[in-house]
Amino acid sequence: MKKLFLIPLAFSLLIACGKKEKETEEYNPAADPSATETTATDPSTYDPKRGEGKFTTVELGAALDEAMATKGEEVAGVKCTSCHKMTDERLVGPGWKGVTERRKPEWIMNFITNPDPMIDKDPEVQAQLEICLVRMPNQALTDDDARHILEYMRKNDGVK
């Protein structure tokens, strides 16, 4: 009975480990007109205070917008908290405690909406990547979602 089980298993392994035919051409992002220029690595054009992206100024109220923070908590629960804790403890990515005190709102908004060029250019983000070992994926957040998450981060950092 055991031999009957082993024969299909051995056959499956032979097929799975067999020599593959040459695969199709390798993907070349430079030849793909739909590829975006998000991985340029020229650090001379990078502003470490603002990051890289469309947000040049982000207006924050002196007081916390509770409705935005609540919405940000909902979005973060779906998109962010599987990798980030609200404390300073690292999970997959770094903890969020104190992020709004260390970074300008423009930098945060640009990073969470457009992480790839910032990962490629920002020395502090690259150092964090060496610790965390996982690139932050682009979560395709809307501008509103990103702003709500920023407000939730502010709430987490004690803004009232």
TAHULIN-V99958 format. One record per pair of residues at least 6 apart in sequence whose C-alpha atoms are under 8 Angstrom apart, sorted by the first residue. I is the first residue (numbers start at 1). J is the second residue. Records with the same first field share a line. If there is no record, write none. Layout:
I->J, J
This chain:
29->35
38->116, 117
39->116, 117, 120
40->117, 120
41->117, 120, 121
42->121
43->121, 122
46->52, 121, 122
48->107, 122
49->103, 104, 106, 107
50->56, 104, 106, 107, 110
51->106, 107, 110, 111, 118, 122
52->107, 110, 111, 114, 117, 118
53->110, 111, 113, 114
54->110
55->106, 107, 109, 110
56->106
57->105, 106
58->105, 106
63->159, 160
64->151, 154, 155, 159, 160
65->151
68->147, 148, 149, 151, 152
69->148, 149, 150, 151, 152, 153, 155
70->148, 152
71->145, 148, 149, 152
72->145, 146, 147, 148, 149, 150, 151, 152
73->148, 149, 152
75->145, 148, 149
76->149
79->139
82->92
83->91, 92, 93, 94
84->90, 91, 92, 93, 94, 95, 96
85->91, 94, 95, 96
86->95, 96, 97, 156
87->95, 96, 97
88->94, 95, 96, 97, 98
89->95
90->132
92->132, 134
93->132, 134, 136
94->128, 132
96->153
97->153, 156, 157
98->157
99->153, 157
100->108, 150, 153, 154, 157
101->157
105->150
108->150
109->146, 147, 150
111->118
112->138, 139, 141, 146
113->138, 139, 140, 141, 142, 143, 146
114->138
115->136, 137, 138
116->136, 137, 138
118->125
119->125, 126, 129, 135
120->126
129->135
